[in-house]
Amino acid sequence: MQDKHIWSGRFSEPVAELVKRYTASVGFDYKLALFDIQGSLAHAEMLANCKIIGAEDFGDIQRGLAQIKEEILKGEFEWSLDAEDVHLNIERRLTAIVGDAGKRLHTGRSRNDQVATDVRLYLRSAIDELIELVKALQSALLDLAEQHTHTIMPGFTHLQVAQPISFAHHLMAYFEMLKRDAERLRDCRKRVNRLPLGAAALAGTSYPIQREMVADLLDFDGVCENSLDAVSDRDFAIEFTACAALIMTHLSRFSEELILWMSPRFGFIDIADRFCTGSSIMPQKKNPDVPELVRGKTGRVNGHLIALLTLMKGQPLAYNKDNQEDKEPLFDTVETLTQTLRIYADMITGIKVKPDAMRNAALQGYATATDLADYLVKKGLPFRDAHEVVARAVRFAEQKGCDLAEIPLAELQQFSADIANDVYGVLSLEGSLASRNHIGGTAPSQVIMAIARARINLMQ
């Protein structure tokens, strides 16, 4: 015998099996189960406090939901496709355990405001965990950076050698990106942390409820102040997914550099074996699979952002069944980002840096040419004239097949009489780094202070 749906009294025939499978969401929204119970307990307490249900019913609801929670945690709860979604599965089981009290739980609410509340509770919890994972990755970056404040590498523009920097300075760029990412997550959390419950289907409820009480019980910062908006919009989920896409994009850029640096053409680093795989045909291969997959999974999260934006763009107010499709992209975004941050922090600890290869690369491409131009400006030459002088000196060095620092003083002076013997201090890699001695610069002393500031930031 086919189970009846809670709304089946309106219909003259049962739902077709194909439709049932197509419209059911319990296959994925079961992930909201514990948050659904959390919201239901707060709702029931409010109903009892407002004398909408009796104390005995409230006690039965508490007892029943506690049993259901235990069954779910032990993996003993039986999910039913006939009950459509997580909410009705729990309500059906509650009624089986406590009888009519279970039927009274839904008083003053709808699945519309119920699911919106569950998703916000889920996402708030996820954001809190993700912020800690971002901080763990930042901490791993700082640990590595502290070891390499004097390790010189080439800084690139257009993937061409530009100016010398320290490896620590390069790592700290990603720390700053992640700091902004954490700030965005915290800011997003403020808009997630608003209570929809009490909006009911779309217009509110005629029962004398106390929404503020439920908000306090669930640690929400306040309530959604328009019932239509409360049940129908998913901008908070879209905003979160945008934050996640940015984090993944930052990690994808870092991954691209790790992949390049590990290549024999660069040879700047090696990634620990536990994060790499080999080839089925080429025995010499060691492939950086983890950073490559991060690059790939970034496209996946970016796709979820577009999916959610597209999902919402044509919906009239208020709730529509379309919104059932918000959960799988959101759940997968959370899971993908969580796994990525965890593995990335571990991978950073397994990076072996090759300082000699980095330094040798910095000696190529005339990385200190700008330092020579700055030297001439300080001697009184206008920058544009200095730029022209150095450009001719670089062309001369290319023809000779040597670095600027290897050109004898007499030959350098043919380009400008202002060049003196002290120029070689300027043309050294160490001199170049040390001269960038300001906040945000690559001078080792500045990078050391930046790391110290970052440590304080992580403790806040």
VENVEN-V103003 format. One record per residue. N is the residue number from 1. PHI is phi in whole degrees, -180 to 180 (NA if undefined). Layout:
[[N:PHI] [N:PHI]]
//
This chain:
[[1:NA] [2:-74] [3:-67] [4:-86] [5:-84] [6:-65] [7:-106] [8:-70] [9:-61] [10:-79] [11:-111] [12:-97] [13:-147] [14:-72] [15:-68] [16:-63] [17:-59] [18:-64] [19:-66] [20:-59] [21:-69] [22:-70] [23:-96] [24:-68] [25:-119] [26:-64] [27:-65] [28:-130] [29:-81] [30:-58] [31:-64] [32:-89] [33:-56] [34:-68] [35:-73] [36:-64] [37:-65] [38:-58] [39:-66] [40:-66] [41:-63] [42:-67] [43:-63] [44:-65] [45:-63] [46:-66] [47:-60] [48:-68] [49:-63] [50:-89] [51:63] [52:-84] [53:-125] [54:-81] [55:-63] [56:-66] [57:-62] [58:-62] [59:-62] [60:-64] [61:-62] [62:-60] [63:-64] [64:-66] [65:-68] [66:-63] [67:-66] [68:-63] [69:-59] [70:-64] [71:-63] [72:-66] [73:-63] [74:-86] [75:75] [76:-102] [77:-74] [78:-98] [79:-85] [80:-119] [81:-66] [82:-64] [83:-85] [84:71] [85:-141] [86:-62] [87:-66] [88:-74] [89:-62] [90:-69] [91:-63] [92:-64] [93:-66] [94:-62] [95:-65] [96:-65] [97:-83] [98:-117] [99:77] [100:-61] [101:-59] [102:-66] [103:-73] [104:-85] [105:-60] [106:-81] [107:-59] [108:80] [109:-144] [110:-129] [111:-63] [112:-64] [113:-79] [114:-67] [115:-69] [116:-62] [117:-68] [118:-60] [119:-65] [120:-67] [121:-63] [122:-61] [123:-70] [124:-60] [125:-63] [126:-64] [127:-62] [128:-60] [129:-69] [130:-66] [131:-61] [132:-67] [133:-69] [134:-62] [135:-64] [136:-64] [137:-67] [138:-59] [139:-62] [140:-64] [141:-63] [142:-64] [143:-60] [144:-72] [145:-63] [146:-59] [147:-82] [148:-136] [149:-69] [150:-113] [151:-82] [152:-93] [153:-140] [154:-78] [155:-91] [156:-116] [157:-131] [158:58] [159:61] [160:-111] [161:-57] [162:-114] [163:-145] [164:-71] [165:-140] [166:-95] [167:-61] [168:-61] [169:-62] [170:-63] [171:-61] [172:-67] [173:-62] [174:-73] [175:-58] [176:-64] [177:-60] [178:-67] [179:-63] [180:-66] [181:-61] [182:-64] [183:-62] [184:-65] [185:-63] [186:-64] [187:-69] [188:-61] [189:-57] [190:-60] [191:-84] [192:-68] [193:-84] [194:-127] [195:-87] [196:-83] [197:-57] [198:110] [199:-74] [200:57] [201:-69] [202:-169] [203:-116] [204:91] [205:-134] [206:-85] [207:-76] [208:-80] [209:-84] [210:-126] [211:-65] [212:-63] [213:-64] [214:-64] [215:-59] [216:-65] [217:-63] [218:-98] [219:62] [220:-82] [221:-76] [222:175] [223:-110] [224:-70] [225:-95] [226:-135] [227:-64] [228:-64] [229:-64] [230:-59] [231:-93] [232:-108] [233:-92] [234:-127] [235:-63] [236:-66] [237:-72] [238:-65] [239:-61] [240:-61] [241:-65] [242:-64] [243:-61] [244:-64] [245:-63] [246:-67] [247:-61] [248:-63] [249:-65] [250:-62] [251:-71] [252:-68] [253:-63] [254:-63] [255:-62] [256:-59] [257:-70] [258:-61] [259:-64] [260:-64] [261:-63] [262:-79] [263:-62] [264:-58] [265:-67] [266:-102] [267:66] [268:-78] [269:-141] [270:-133] [271:-101] [272:-54] [273:-56] [274:-68] [275:-108] [276:-129] [277:-132] [278:-107] [279:-107] [280:-76] [281:-123] [282:-108] [283:-66] [284:-84] [285:-75] [286:-137] [287:-99] [288:-80] [289:-62] [290:-62] [291:-62] [292:-66] [293:-68] [294:-61] [295:-57] [296:-67] [297:-70] [298:-63] [299:-62] [300:-64] [301:-69] [302:-58] [303:-64] [304:-64] [305:-62] [306:-63] [307:-61] [308:-68] [309:-62] [310:-68] [311:-57] [312:-89] [313:-65] [314:-116] [315:-86] [316:-77] [317:-72] [318:-110] [319:-72] [320:-133] [321:-61] [322:-48] [323:-66] [324:-61] [325:-82] [326:-79] [327:-78] [328:-62] [329:-62] [330:-67] [331:-59] [332:-68] [333:-62] [334:-61] [335:-66] [336:-63] [337:-67] [338:-61] [339:-64] [340:-65] [341:-63] [342:-63] [343:-72] [344:-68] [345:-61] [346:-69] [347:-63] [348:-59] [349:-70] [350:-102] [351:-89] [352:-103] [353:-90] [354:-115] [355:-59] [356:-65] [357:-65] [358:-64] [359:-64] [360:-61] [361:-68] [362:-69] [363:-81] [364:-99] [365:85] [366:57] [367:-66] [368:-100] [369:-61] [370:-65] [371:-64] [372:-66] [373:-63] [374:-64] [375:-59] [376:-69] [377:-62] [378:-67] [379:-83] [380:114] [381:-81] [382:-59] [383:-58] [384:-63] [385:-68] [386:-62] [387:-59] [388:-66] [389:-60] [390:-68] [391:-60] [392:-69] [393:-67] [394:-65] [395:-61] [396:-63] [397:-65] [398:-61] [399:-65] [400:-83] [401:71] [402:-137] [403:-86] [404:-57] [405:-70] [406:-96] [407:-78] [408:-59] [409:-57] [410:-61] [411:-74] [412:-64] [413:-69] [414:-69] [415:-92] [416:-162] [417:-72] [418:-77] [419:-77] [420:-123] [421:-63] [422:-71] [423:-65] [424:-70] [425:-66] [426:-72] [427:-81] [428:-77] [429:-63] [430:-64] [431:-65] [432:-62] [433:-62] [434:-62] [435:-72] [436:-88] [437:-98] [438:-151] [439:-58] [440:93] [441:-84] [442:-93] [443:-56] [444:-51] [445:-63] [446:-71] [447:-67] [448:-61] [449:-67] [450:-63] [451:-65] [452:-64] [453:-63] [454:-65] [455:-61] [456:-65] [457:-58] [458:-69] [459:-84] [460:-84]]
//
